Amino acid sequence: MLLDELTGILADLRRAERARSADVERVHPRHRRSARNMVHYLALRGRDLRPVQEELARRGLSSLGRCEPCVEATLRAVVDVLRGQLRPGSPAEAVDGDRVPTYDEGWDRIEANAGELLGPPPPRHSVRIMVTLPSEAAGDAALVHRLVARGMNVARINTAHDGPREWRAMAAHVRAAAQELGRTCLVSVDLAGPKVRTGPLDPGPQVVRLRPVRDLRGAAVTPATAELVAVPDGERDAVDAPVADSRDGVVRVPVLGAGDWLARLRVGDELTLRDARSSRRRLRVVAVGSGPAEHPTVTVEAWKTTCLETGLEVRHGDERCTVGPLPRRAPYHLVRQGDVLRLTRDLSPRAARPGGTAPDDPAGPASMGCTFPAVFDAVRPQDPVSLDDGKIAGVVEAVDPEGIDVRVLRASGRGAKLRADKGVNLPETRLPHEGLTGDDRDALAVAVEIADLVAISFVRGGVDVEQALEAISAAGRGHDLGLVLKIETTEGFENLPGLLLAALRAPLAGVMIARGDLAVEGGYQRLAELQEEILWLATAAHVPTIWATEVLDTLAKTGTPARAEITDAAMGQRAECVMLNKGPHIDEAITALDDILGRMAGHQQKKTPLLRPLRSWLGFGSVTHHRRT
């Protein structure tokens, strides 16, 4: 009975291979056996294998749990054992080596493909570390040098930010650092893709807020500080704008028209003003002369919350000056549960509603544009909508030629702040394929000059892959430029077998599990299942995988990791590469990830436990084992 079941599965494999023979023949010659193996795996998983697995386990045989890279070889080995025909040597001797990979060849092919796409593995483990470069990397070669020294194996440049000049500078810094350190560090360029985003809002005010630290009763215990920097009329661009609105840091504020009187201030002097809310405020001088002579500075403290705004007047006796250019605060709509939000074709900036929208507001609901025109022709009433990485969830209530009305079903806390350029996900709306966008093609023209691999964002169908391959070939690259498919939509996930066959037409191909948008589209409850299935299918196709989104994110941003993200990082060893995002503590995150992956390397290979000696309980029990040193 069991033998009949297994031979029936082998027959399924042959039928599936014949049905997909044309697709398999179109892939790159080096990937033909990989493509066949993936087709075999899909045929295998079309059955409910649980009864077969249970019976095989009872007999002490392989339960097919590690068959992804060598499906037919594993099945034939099990059949040989059941027939009593297993001979010494490879368990896959009965397999025609020209047709399907043997057990060893399947796993070796994955490692070889990973090495060619992502570079050699680190010394202590087999998982590469990819790091998203911040914008500062374009002008800070020392930052990039530090990341490579810490263990960055692949530098990721996101073309959704910055521009060609910055991308080229980042790549040059990576190459120089790798050469100086004697290491390999590849450059990956992400194409932004046709992401659906919210449109612009009217610019926010040029305001910076000084806020003292208060105790539990609300009394100020530590003043807010700011550094006032005098800017001569002819040099108004000579001083940087404030770095941030900070509770306990020093904010740098340019002041115009101060002349010489700012340099004459002394510790203890007081400046007076009416702040942006027309509240009377005093700033006490606590330090002087901390800047160059041509740009005198004073450090002031505020014991009450003070809002400084561009153009605001500051006085010291009869002398006065005005606050110079400050960065604009990002405007937002405050969106609450039950609100209606209107998304329109028109991308003109709209007035922000930071206080929310009253039900009887004569101006109507809060509105903003949507950057992807195809949405308005494809969406239907009752389609679910998610905004800003799932912080806001709703449903389409009405559709008209100019826009759609979204009824908000969930918004975090007392309301969520929805800003411009935030993601819009429509998981049940089938958007038409557009292939590469114009911006993608422009970015790709730079990528072929500077990159080792290119990642296609929001890939949905084979046309996306075909257009990328054609553009890469037209630019004179292709044989040595890796192609990575970012799976971040439910449509991309559902089309993954066809996408992999299309990607395997390239010599070097990989898959990124982009868990951010994938979780929003597929639902957080299903994310673990989706990423497992992507890992299985990519392994069956011998395609390297990149485990991405929010790995050690809290550590990178704050310097202290969340407990759960340590376990998530450890699970990343099942992929060939793990991606870290940017953050002020990215150095520590690289070191921590390298350490976690190194520790796990002795316990787990992909999804298989490795039974090395457990030294955690050495000495427990009465049996002593001799260990080789």
C-alpha positions as CSV (number, residue, x, y, z in Angstrom):
1,M,0.0,0.0,0.0
2,L,2.8,2.5,1.0
3,L,4.9,1.4,-2.0
4,D,1.9,2.0,-4.3
5,E,1.4,5.4,-2.9
6,L,5.0,6.4,-3.4
7,T,5.1,5.1,-7.0
8,G,1.9,7.0,-7.7
9,I,3.6,10.2,-6.4
10,L,6.6,9.5,-8.8
11,A,4.1,9.2,-11.6
12,D,2.7,12.6,-10.6
13,L,6.1,14.1,-10.9
14,R,6.5,12.8,-14.4
15,R,3.1,14.1,-15.5
16,A,3.8,17.6,-14.0
17,E,7.2,17.7,-15.7
18,R,5.7,16.9,-19.1
19,A,3.0,19.6,-18.5
20,R,5.6,22.2,-17.7
21,S,8.3,21.1,-20.2
22,A,8.0,24.3,-22.3
23,D,8.5,26.5,-19.2
24,V,11.4,24.5,-18.0
25,E,13.1,24.7,-21.4
26,R,13.0,28.5,-21.3
27,V,15.1,28.9,-18.1
28,H,18.8,29.4,-18.2
29,P,20.6,26.1,-19.0
30,R,22.4,26.1,-15.6
31,H,19.0,26.1,-13.9
32,R,17.2,23.4,-15.9
33,R,17.4,20.8,-13.2
34,S,16.5,23.3,-10.5
35,A,13.3,24.2,-12.5
36,R,12.4,20.5,-12.9
37,N,12.9,20.0,-9.2
38,M,10.6,22.9,-8.4
39,V,7.9,21.5,-10.6
40,H,8.4,18.1,-8.9
41,Y,8.0,19.7,-5.5
42,L,4.8,21.5,-6.5
43,A,3.4,18.1,-7.7
44,L,4.4,16.4,-4.5
45,R,2.8,19.1,-2.3
46,G,-0.4,18.9,-4.3
47,R,-1.1,15.8,-2.2
48,D,-1.9,15.4,1.5
49,L,1.3,13.6,2.6
50,R,0.5,13.3,6.3
51,P,-0.6,9.6,6.1
52,V,2.5,8.7,4.1
53,Q,4.8,10.6,6.5
54,E,3.3,8.9,9.5
55,E,3.8,5.4,7.9
56,L,7.4,6.2,6.8
57,A,8.3,7.5,10.4
58,R,6.9,4.2,11.9
59,R,9.3,2.3,9.6
60,G,12.3,4.6,10.6
61,L,12.5,6.0,7.1
62,S,12.8,9.6,5.8
63,S,9.5,11.4,6.2
64,L,10.2,13.6,3.2
65,G,10.7,16.6,5.4
66,R,13.9,17.7,3.8
67,C,13.2,16.7,0.2
68,E,12.8,20.3,-1.2
69,P,16.1,20.4,-3.1
70,C,16.0,16.8,-4.3
71,V,12.4,15.6,-4.6
72,E,12.7,12.7,-7.0
73,A,16.0,11.5,-5.5
74,T,14.5,11.3,-2.0
75,L,11.4,9.5,-3.2
76,R,13.4,7.0,-5.2
77,A,15.7,6.3,-2.2
78,V,12.7,5.6,0.0
79,V,11.2,3.3,-2.7
80,D,14.5,1.4,-3.0
81,V,14.6,0.8,0.8
82,L,11.0,-0.5,0.8
83,R,11.8,-2.8,-2.1
84,G,15.0,-4.0,-0.3
85,Q,17.1,-2.8,-3.2
86,L,19.3,-0.1,-1.6
87,R,22.9,-0.7,-2.6
88,P,26.0,0.8,-0.9
89,G,26.9,4.3,-2.0
90,S,24.6,7.3,-2.8
91,P,20.9,6.8,-1.9
92,A,20.1,8.3,-5.2
93,E,22.1,6.0,-7.5
94,A,18.9,5.0,-9.3
95,V,18.3,8.5,-10.4
96,D,19.5,9.7,-13.8
97,G,22.0,12.4,-12.8
98,D,21.3,14.3,-16.0
99,R,17.7,14.8,-15.2
100,V,17.2,15.6,-11.5
101,P,19.6,16.5,-8.7
102,T,20.7,13.9,-6.2
103,Y,20.6,14.6,-2.5
104,D,24.0,16.1,-2.2
105,E,23.8,17.9,-5.5
106,G,20.5,19.7,-4.5
107,W,22.0,21.2,-1.3
108,D,25.3,22.0,-3.0
109,R,23.4,23.8,-5.8
110,I,21.7,26.1,-3.3
111,E,25.0,27.0,-1.7
112,A,26.7,27.5,-5.1
113,N,23.9,29.8,-6.2
114,A,24.0,31.7,-3.0
115,G,27.7,32.2,-3.3
116,E,27.4,33.6,-6.9
117,L,24.5,35.9,-6.1
118,L,25.4,37.1,-2.6
119,G,29.1,36.5,-2.3
120,P,31.0,34.2,0.0
121,P,29.5,33.4,3.4
122,P,31.0,34.9,6.6
123,P,33.6,32.8,8.5
124,R,31.4,31.7,11.4
125,H,28.1,30.8,9.6
126,S,26.6,30.5,6.1
127,V,24.2,33.5,6.2
128,R,25.2,36.8,4.7
129,I,24.2,40.1,6.4
130,M,22.6,42.7,4.2
131,V,22.3,46.3,5.5
132,T,20.2,49.1,4.1
133,L,22.5,52.2,3.8
134,P,21.1,55.5,5.2
135,S,21.2,58.7,3.1
136,E,24.3,59.8,5.2
137,A,26.3,57.0,3.6
138,A,26.6,59.1,0.4
139,G,28.7,61.7,2.2
140,D,30.2,59.6,5.0
141,A,32.8,57.1,3.8
142,A,33.8,56.4,7.4
143,L,30.3,55.2,8.2
144,V,30.3,52.7,5.3
145,H,33.8,51.6,6.3
146,R,32.6,50.9,9.8
147,L,29.6,48.8,8.6
148,V,31.9,46.7,6.3
149,A,34.3,46.2,9.2
150,R,31.4,45.1,11.5
151,G,30.3,42.4,9.1
152,M,28.1,43.8,6.3
153,N,28.3,41.4,3.4
154,V,25.8,43.1,1.1
155,A,25.1,46.9,1.1
156,R,21.5,47.7,0.0
157,I,20.8,51.0,-1.8
158,N,17.1,51.9,-1.8
159,T,16.2,54.0,-4.9
160,A,13.0,55.1,-3.3
161,H,15.2,57.7,-1.6
162,D,18.0,60.0,-2.6
163,G,19.2,60.2,-6.3
164,P,21.8,58.9,-8.8
165,R,24.6,61.1,-7.4
166,E,24.1,59.7,-3.9
167,W,23.7,56.1,-5.1
168,R,27.0,56.2,-7.0
169,A,28.7,57.7,-4.0
170,M,27.4,55.0,-1.7
171,A,28.5,52.3,-4.1
172,A,32.0,53.8,-4.4
173,H,32.3,54.0,-0.6
174,V,31.3,50.3,-0.3
175,R,33.9,49.3,-2.9
176,A,36.7,51.3,-1.3
177,A,35.9,50.0,2.2
178,A,35.8,46.4,1.0
179,Q,39.1,46.8,-0.8
180,E,40.8,48.5,2.1
181,L,39.6,45.8,4.6
182,G,40.3,42.9,2.2
183,R,36.7,41.7,2.3
184,T,33.9,41.0,-0.1
185,C,30.9,43.3,0.2
186,L,28.5,43.4,-2.7
187,V,26.1,46.2,-3.7
188,S,22.4,45.6,-4.1
189,V,20.1,48.2,-5.7
190,D,16.4,48.1,-4.9
191,L,14.0,49.5,-7.6
192,A,11.1,51.3,-5.8
193,G,8.4,49.6,-7.9
194,P,4.8,50.7,-8.4
195,K,4.0,51.1,-4.7
196,V,0.6,52.8,-4.0
197,R,1.2,55.8,-1.7
198,T,-0.7,58.7,-0.2
199,G,-0.4,62.0,-2.0
200,P,1.0,65.3,-0.6
201,L,-0.4,67.6,2.1
202,D,0.1,71.3,2.5
203,P,3.5,72.0,4.0
204,G,3.5,72.0,7.8
205,P,4.7,75.0,9.9
206,Q,8.4,75.8,10.4
207,V,8.3,75.1,14.1
208,V,10.7,73.5,16.7
209,R,9.4,72.8,20.1
210,L,11.6,73.1,23.3
211,R,10.1,70.9,26.0
212,P,11.6,70.5,29.5
213,V,11.6,67.1,31.2
214,R,8.8,66.9,33.8
215,D,8.2,64.6,36.8
216,L,5.1,62.5,37.4
217,R,3.3,65.6,38.9
218,G,4.1,67.7,35.8
219,A,6.7,69.9,37.4
220,A,9.7,70.7,35.2
221,V,12.9,69.1,36.5
222,T,15.3,69.6,33.6
223,P,15.1,72.5,31.2
224,A,15.0,72.3,27.5
225,T,18.1,73.7,25.8
226,A,18.8,75.3,22.4
227,E,21.8,76.8,20.7
228,L,21.1,80.1,19.0
229,V,23.5,80.7,16.1
230,A,23.8,84.2,14.6
231,V,23.7,84.2,10.8
232,P,24.9,87.3,8.9
233,D,22.4,88.6,6.3
234,G,24.7,87.6,3.5
235,E,25.4,84.1,4.8
236,R,21.9,82.7,5.7
237,D,22.7,79.3,4.2
238,A,26.0,79.0,6.2
239,V,24.4,77.3,9.3
240,D,22.5,74.1,9.3
241,A,18.9,74.1,10.4
242,P,18.0,72.4,13.7
243,V,18.6,68.7,13.8
244,A,15.4,67.8,15.5
245,D,12.7,68.6,18.0
246,S,14.2,67.1,21.1
247,R,13.0,66.8,24.7
248,D,16.5,66.6,26.3
249,G,18.9,67.3,23.5
250,V,20.3,70.6,22.3
251,V,18.5,72.0,19.3
252,R,20.4,74.3,16.9
253,V,18.4,77.4,15.9
254,P,19.7,80.0,13.4
255,V,18.8,83.7,14.2
256,L,18.9,86.6,11.7
257,G,19.7,90.2,12.3
258,A,21.4,89.6,15.7
259,G,24.5,91.7,14.6
260,D,27.0,92.0,17.4
261,W,24.6,92.0,20.3
262,L,24.4,88.2,20.4
263,A,28.1,88.1,21.0
264,R,27.7,90.6,23.9
265,L,25.4,88.4,25.9
266,R,26.6,86.9,29.2
267,V,25.6,83.9,31.2
268,G,22.4,84.8,33.2
269,D,21.0,87.2,30.6
270,E,17.4,86.6,29.6
271,L,15.8,86.8,26.2
272,T,12.1,87.4,25.9
273,L,9.6,86.4,23.2
274,R,6.0,85.5,22.3
275,D,6.2,82.0,21.0
276,A,4.2,80.5,18.1
277,R,1.2,80.1,20.4
278,S,1.5,83.7,21.5
279,S,2.6,82.6,25.0
280,R,5.1,84.9,26.8
281,R,8.4,82.9,27.3
282,R,11.8,83.6,28.7
283,L,15.1,82.0,27.5
284,R,18.0,82.1,30.0
285,V,21.6,82.2,28.7
286,V,23.6,79.4,30.2
287,A,26.7,79.4,27.9
288,V,28.3,81.8,25.3
289,G,30.9,81.7,22.6
290,S,30.6,78.0,21.6
291,G,30.7,78.8,17.8
292,P,33.2,80.4,15.4
293,A,33.7,84.2,15.7
294,E,31.8,84.9,12.5
295,H,28.8,83.0,13.8
296,P,28.6,83.8,17.5
297,T,26.4,81.4,19.5
298,V,24.7,81.3,22.9
299,T,23.1,78.3,24.6
300,V,19.8,79.1,26.3
301,E,17.4,77.1,28.5
302,A,13.7,77.1,28.7
303,W,11.7,75.9,31.8
304,K,8.4,76.1,30.0
305,T,7.4,74.5,26.7
306,T,8.4,77.0,24.0
307,C,7.5,76.8,20.3
308,L,10.0,78.6,18.1
309,E,8.8,79.5,14.6
310,T,10.6,80.9,11.6
311,G,10.2,84.7,11.7
312,L,9.5,84.9,15.4
313,E,11.0,87.9,17.2
314,V,13.4,87.4,20.1
315,R,14.4,90.4,22.3
316,H,17.1,91.4,24.7
317,G,16.3,94.8,26.1
318,D,16.0,97.2,23.1
319,E,17.8,94.8,20.8
320,R,16.0,92.2,18.7
321,C,16.5,89.5,16.1
322,T,14.3,86.9,14.3
323,V,14.4,83.2,14.2
324,G,15.8,82.0,10.9
325,P,14.7,79.1,8.6
326,L,13.5,76.0,10.5
327,P,12.6,72.7,9.0
328,R,8.9,72.2,8.3
329,R,7.1,69.8,10.5
330,A,5.5,66.9,8.6
331,P,1.8,67.6,8.2
332,Y,-0.8,64.8,8.9
333,H,-4.4,63.9,9.0
334,L,-5.6,62.6,12.4
335,V,-7.7,59.6,11.5
336,R,-10.0,57.9,14.0
337,Q,-12.2,54.8,13.9
338,G,-15.4,55.5,12.1
339,D,-14.0,58.4,10.0
340,V,-14.3,58.6,6.3
341,L,-11.1,59.2,4.4
342,R,-11.3,60.2,0.7
343,L,-8.5,59.2,-1.7
344,T,-8.5,61.1,-5.0
345,R,-6.9,61.0,-8.4
346,D,-6.0,64.6,-8.0
347,L,-2.5,64.8,-6.4
348,S,-2.7,68.5,-5.4
349,P,-1.6,69.1,-1.8
350,R,-4.5,69.2,0.6
351,A,-4.9,71.0,3.9
352,A,-3.9,68.8,6.8
353,R,-6.4,67.9,9.5
354,P,-4.2,67.4,12.6
355,G,-7.2,67.7,14.9
356,G,-9.3,65.2,13.0
357,T,-12.5,65.7,11.1
358,A,-15.8,66.5,12.8
359,P,-18.8,64.5,11.5
360,D,-20.6,67.7,10.4
361,D,-17.6,69.5,9.0
362,P,-18.8,71.5,6.0
363,A,-15.4,70.9,4.3
364,G,-16.3,67.2,4.1
365,P,-14.0,64.3,5.0
366,A,-10.2,64.5,5.2
367,S,-8.8,63.8,1.7
368,M,-5.5,63.3,0.0
369,G,-4.3,62.0,-3.4
370,C,-3.3,58.5,-4.3
371,T,-0.2,58.0,-6.5
372,F,-1.4,55.0,-8.5
373,P,-4.1,55.9,-10.9
374,A,-5.0,52.3,-11.7
375,V,-6.4,51.9,-8.2
376,F,-9.5,54.0,-9.1
377,D,-10.5,51.8,-12.0
378,A,-9.8,48.5,-10.2
379,V,-11.2,49.0,-6.7
380,R,-14.8,48.0,-5.8
381,P,-17.0,48.7,-2.8
382,Q,-16.3,46.5,0.2
383,D,-12.6,46.0,-0.9
384,P,-10.4,46.2,2.2
385,V,-7.8,48.9,2.4
386,S,-4.8,49.2,4.7
387,L,-2.7,52.4,5.1
388,D,0.7,53.1,6.6
389,D,1.9,49.6,7.2
390,G,-1.4,48.5,8.7
391,K,-1.7,51.3,11.3
392,I,-5.1,52.2,9.7
393,A,-7.5,49.6,8.3
394,G,-10.8,50.3,6.5
395,V,-13.1,49.3,3.7
396,V,-14.1,51.0,0.5
397,E,-17.5,52.5,1.1
398,A,-18.0,54.3,-2.3
399,V,-16.3,54.7,-5.6
400,D,-16.8,57.5,-8.1
401,P,-14.8,58.8,-11.1
402,E,-12.8,61.2,-9.0
403,G,-11.9,59.1,-6.0
404,I,-12.9,56.5,-3.4
405,D,-14.3,56.9,0.1
406,V,-12.7,54.6,2.8
407,R,-14.6,54.0,6.0
408,V,-12.0,53.6,8.8
409,L,-12.5,50.4,10.8
410,R,-9.4,50.5,12.9
411,A,-6.9,53.3,13.8
412,S,-4.4,52.9,16.6
413,G,-4.9,54.5,19.9
414,R,-6.9,57.7,20.0
415,G,-6.3,58.1,16.3
416,A,-3.5,57.5,13.8
417,K,-1.5,60.2,12.1
418,L,-1.6,59.7,8.3
419,R,1.1,61.5,6.5
420,A,2.0,61.9,2.9
421,D,4.0,59.2,1.0
422,K,2.6,56.4,3.2
423,G,1.8,53.0,1.7
424,V,-1.7,52.0,0.6
425,N,-2.4,48.3,0.4
426,L,-5.4,46.7,-1.3
427,P,-5.0,43.0,-0.7
428,E,-8.2,41.9,-2.5
429,T,-8.0,44.4,-5.4
430,R,-6.4,43.0,-8.5
431,L,-4.4,45.9,-9.9
432,P,-3.3,45.8,-13.5
433,H,0.3,44.8,-14.2
434,E,2.4,47.8,-15.3
435,G,5.9,46.2,-15.2
436,L,8.7,48.6,-14.6
437,T,7.8,52.2,-13.9
438,G,9.5,55.1,-15.5
439,D,11.4,55.8,-12.2
440,D,12.4,52.1,-12.1
441,R,13.9,52.3,-15.6
442,D,15.9,55.4,-14.7
443,A,17.2,53.8,-11.5
444,L,18.0,50.6,-13.4
445,A,20.2,52.6,-15.8
446,V,22.3,53.5,-12.8
447,A,22.1,50.1,-11.2
448,V,23.7,48.4,-14.1
449,E,26.7,50.6,-13.6
450,I,27.2,50.2,-9.8
451,A,25.4,47.1,-8.6
452,D,26.1,43.4,-8.2
453,L,22.4,42.6,-7.9
454,V,19.1,44.4,-8.5
455,A,15.9,43.8,-6.6
456,I,12.4,44.3,-8.2
457,S,9.9,45.6,-5.7
458,F,6.2,44.7,-5.6
459,V,6.7,42.1,-8.3
460,R,3.3,40.6,-9.3
461,G,3.6,38.7,-12.5
462,G,6.0,37.4,-15.1
463,V,5.8,40.6,-17.2
464,D,7.6,42.4,-14.3
465,V,10.5,39.9,-14.5
466,E,10.6,39.9,-18.3
467,Q,10.8,43.7,-18.6
468,A,13.6,43.8,-16.0
469,L,15.6,41.1,-17.9
470,E,15.1,42.9,-21.2
471,A,16.2,46.2,-19.7
472,I,19.3,44.6,-18.1
473,S,20.3,42.9,-21.3
474,A,19.8,46.1,-23.3
475,A,22.2,47.9,-20.9
476,G,24.9,45.3,-21.6
477,R,24.6,43.4,-18.3
478,G,22.9,40.1,-17.5
479,H,25.5,37.4,-17.1
480,D,26.9,38.8,-13.9
481,L,24.1,40.9,-12.5
482,G,21.9,39.2,-10.0
483,L,18.1,39.5,-10.1
484,V,16.1,39.4,-6.8
485,L,12.3,39.2,-6.7
486,K,10.8,41.0,-3.7
487,I,7.7,39.1,-2.7
488,E,5.5,41.6,-0.8
489,T,2.0,41.3,-2.2
490,T,-0.5,38.5,-2.1
491,E,-0.6,38.5,-5.9
492,G,3.2,38.0,-6.0
493,F,2.9,35.2,-3.5
494,E,0.2,33.4,-5.5
495,N,2.2,33.8,-8.7
496,L,5.5,32.7,-7.1
497,P,6.0,29.4,-9.1
498,G,5.7,31.3,-12.4
499,L,7.8,34.2,-11.1
500,L,10.6,31.7,-10.1
501,L,10.5,30.1,-13.6
502,A,10.8,33.6,-15.1
503,A,13.6,34.6,-12.8
504,L,15.5,31.4,-13.5
505,R,16.0,32.6,-17.1
506,A,18.7,34.8,-15.6
507,P,22.0,33.2,-14.6
508,L,21.8,34.6,-11.0
509,A,18.4,34.8,-9.3
510,G,17.1,35.2,-5.7
511,V,14.0,35.9,-3.7
512,M,13.5,38.4,-0.9
513,I,10.7,37.7,1.7
514,A,9.7,41.3,2.2
515,R,7.6,40.7,5.3
516,G,6.4,44.3,5.9
517,D,3.9,44.7,3.0
518,L,3.4,41.0,2.8
519,A,2.1,41.0,6.4
520,V,-0.2,43.9,5.7
521,E,-1.6,42.3,2.5
522,G,-1.8,38.7,3.6
523,G,-2.7,39.4,7.3
524,Y,-0.3,39.2,10.2
525,Q,-1.9,35.9,11.4
526,R,-0.8,34.3,8.1
527,L,2.7,35.8,7.8
528,A,4.5,32.9,9.4
529,E,2.8,30.5,7.0
530,L,3.5,32.6,4.0
531,Q,7.2,33.0,4.7
532,E,7.5,29.2,5.4
533,E,6.0,28.4,2.0
534,I,8.2,30.9,0.2
535,L,11.2,29.3,1.8
536,W,10.1,25.8,0.8
537,L,9.4,26.7,-2.8
538,A,12.6,28.8,-3.2
539,T,14.6,25.9,-1.8
540,A,13.0,23.5,-4.3
541,A,14.1,25.8,-7.1
542,H,17.6,26.1,-5.6
543,V,17.0,29.9,-5.3
544,P,18.7,31.8,-2.5
545,T,16.4,33.7,-0.1
546,I,16.8,36.9,1.8
547,W,15.0,37.2,5.1
548,A,13.9,40.9,5.4
549,T,11.9,43.5,7.3
550,E,12.3,44.5,11.0
551,V,15.1,42.1,11.8
552,L,16.5,43.4,15.1
553,D,14.7,46.7,14.3
554,T,14.3,47.8,17.9
555,L,18.0,47.2,18.5
556,A,19.0,49.2,15.4
557,K,16.8,52.1,16.4
558,T,17.2,52.2,20.2
559,G,20.3,50.2,21.1
560,T,18.2,47.7,23.1
561,P,16.6,44.6,21.4
562,A,13.1,43.3,22.0
563,R,13.2,39.8,23.3
564,A,11.0,38.4,20.5
565,E,13.2,39.8,17.8
566,I,16.2,37.8,19.0
567,T,14.3,34.6,18.2
568,D,13.2,36.1,14.9
569,A,16.8,36.8,14.0
570,A,17.8,33.3,14.9
571,M,15.2,31.9,12.6
572,G,16.9,33.9,9.8
573,Q,19.6,31.2,9.6
574,R,17.1,29.3,7.4
575,A,17.7,31.8,4.6
576,E,20.9,32.5,2.8
577,C,20.9,36.2,3.7
578,V,19.3,38.4,6.4
579,M,18.6,42.1,5.9
580,L,18.9,44.8,8.6
581,N,17.3,48.2,8.1
582,K,19.1,51.4,8.9
583,G,19.1,53.0,12.4
584,P,21.4,54.9,14.7
585,H,22.6,51.7,16.4
586,I,23.0,49.6,13.2
587,D,26.6,48.8,14.2
588,E,25.4,47.0,17.3
589,A,22.7,45.2,15.3
590,I,25.3,43.9,12.8
591,T,27.5,42.5,15.6
592,A,24.5,41.0,17.4
593,L,23.1,39.3,14.3
594,D,26.5,37.9,13.4
595,D,26.8,36.5,16.9
596,I,23.3,35.0,16.9
597,L,23.7,33.4,13.5
598,G,27.1,32.0,14.5
599,R,25.6,30.4,17.6
600,M,22.8,28.9,15.7
601,A,25.1,27.5,13.0
602,G,26.0,24.6,15.2
603,H,22.4,23.8,16.0
604,Q,20.4,24.2,12.8
605,Q,21.0,24.0,9.1
606,K,18.1,25.5,7.2
607,K,15.2,23.6,8.9
608,T,17.2,20.6,10.0
609,P,18.4,20.3,13.6
610,L,22.1,19.4,14.0
611,L,22.7,17.1,16.9
612,R,26.0,18.4,18.1
613,P,27.0,17.7,21.7
614,L,25.0,19.7,24.2
615,R,27.5,21.2,26.5
616,S,24.8,23.1,28.5
617,W,24.3,20.0,30.7
618,L,27.7,18.4,30.4
619,G,28.3,16.1,33.3
620,F,24.6,15.3,34.0
621,G,24.1,11.5,34.0
622,S,26.6,8.6,34.4
623,V,27.7,8.1,30.8
624,T,31.0,9.7,29.8
625,H,31.7,10.2,26.1
626,H,35.1,10.7,24.5
627,R,35.1,13.8,22.3
628,R,37.5,14.4,19.6
629,T,39.4,17.7,19.9
